[in-house]
């Protein structure tokens, strides 16, 4: 998983703010972004797991201190196991 976004990507869209009660089911199942589209998962309150499936799977616990960078076309999903508030920025 990339630690930083490449230059010169710019934000072009942003998701609504989601909670553990409003998160779309598709975010908790394997999905990816389109070629050339990066994501920045920003936790505003609480914490969640960002998972890249594989053998072994890569799991990062994301909280308010550091966003997750989502690389284009990389399969991933979220695991929410408690109260959390978050959004996703899309960049290209």
Backbone torsions as a table, in degrees:
resi	resn	phi	psi	omega
1	UNK	NA	134.5	179.5
2	UNK	-70.2	138.7	179.0
3	UNK	-83.1	-26.7	-178.3
4	UNK	-135.8	159.7	177.0
5	UNK	-80.0	145.7	176.5
6	UNK	-73.7	155.6	173.7
7	UNK	-86.1	146.0	-1.2
8	UNK	-109.9	57.3	-179.3
9	UNK	-66.2	148.8	-179.4
10	UNK	-132.8	146.3	177.3
11	UNK	-67.6	132.3	176.8
12	UNK	-122.3	-13.6	179.8
13	UNK	-157.5	162.9	179.3
14	UNK	-146.5	140.7	177.3
15	UNK	-73.7	166.2	166.8
16	UNK	-64.4	168.9	172.5
17	UNK	-80.4	127.3	-178.8
18	UNK	-109.6	155.5	170.9
19	UNK	-124.9	178.3	176.7
20	UNK	-62.0	-20.5	179.6
21	UNK	-91.2	-22.9	-175.1
22	UNK	-111.7	-1.5	-177.9
23	UNK	-60.2	130.5	175.1
24	UNK	-63.6	138.9	-178.7
25	UNK	-56.9	-31.5	-178.0
26	UNK	-62.8	-24.1	178.5
27	UNK	-76.5	-17.7	179.0
28	UNK	-97.9	6.1	174.9
29	UNK	-118.9	160.1	179.8
30	UNK	-57.3	129.7	176.5
31	UNK	-156.2	173.3	177.9
32	UNK	-145.0	175.5	173.0
33	UNK	-99.4	164.7	179.8
34	UNK	-72.1	160.8	175.8
35	UNK	-54.6	134.2	178.6
36	UNK	84.2	-5.5	-178.6
37	UNK	-104.9	122.1	176.3
38	UNK	-100.5	158.3	175.1
39	UNK	-128.1	152.2	172.8
40	UNK	-128.3	111.1	-179.5
41	UNK	-88.5	116.3	-175.2
42	UNK	-115.8	117.0	176.6
43	UNK	-89.2	125.5	-179.0
44	UNK	-95.6	-26.1	179.5
45	UNK	-158.0	137.2	178.9
46	UNK	83.8	-151.8	179.8
47	UNK	-157.7	160.0	178.5
48	UNK	-151.1	168.8	176.8
49	UNK	-103.9	132.0	173.3
50	UNK	-104.4	119.5	-172.0
51	UNK	-119.7	131.2	169.6
52	UNK	-106.9	111.9	-175.5
53	UNK	-67.5	154.4	178.4
54	UNK	159.6	-174.7	177.4
55	UNK	-119.5	94.8	2.0
56	UNK	-87.0	160.2	173.5
57	UNK	-69.8	150.8	175.2
58	UNK	-105.9	121.5	-179.4
59	UNK	-121.4	125.1	176.0
60	UNK	-117.5	130.3	174.9
61	UNK	-83.6	119.8	-176.1
62	UNK	-108.2	132.3	177.1
63	UNK	-135.9	-166.4	-174.6
64	UNK	-68.5	-13.8	-173.5
65	UNK	-83.6	-23.0	-178.0
66	UNK	-156.7	126.3	178.0
67	UNK	-74.6	163.3	171.4
68	UNK	-95.0	136.7	174.9
69	UNK	-97.7	127.1	-176.9
70	UNK	-106.5	117.0	-178.4
71	UNK	-79.2	150.0	179.1
72	UNK	-57.1	139.5	173.9
73	UNK	63.6	5.7	179.8
74	UNK	-85.5	122.3	177.2
75	UNK	-62.1	139.8	179.6
76	UNK	-161.5	169.0	173.4
77	UNK	-159.2	167.2	-178.8
78	UNK	-110.6	146.2	172.8
79	UNK	-122.1	118.3	179.1
80	UNK	-109.4	121.4	-177.7
81	UNK	-125.1	22.1	178.5
82	UNK	-179.7	-174.7	180.0
83	UNK	-61.4	131.3	179.5
84	UNK	-155.4	148.6	173.9
85	UNK	-131.1	129.9	-176.3
86	UNK	-155.0	167.4	174.0
87	UNK	-144.5	167.8	178.9
88	UNK	-128.3	127.8	173.0
89	UNK	-97.9	142.9	178.4
90	UNK	-113.7	134.0	-174.0
91	UNK	-132.7	149.4	172.3
92	UNK	-156.1	NA	NA
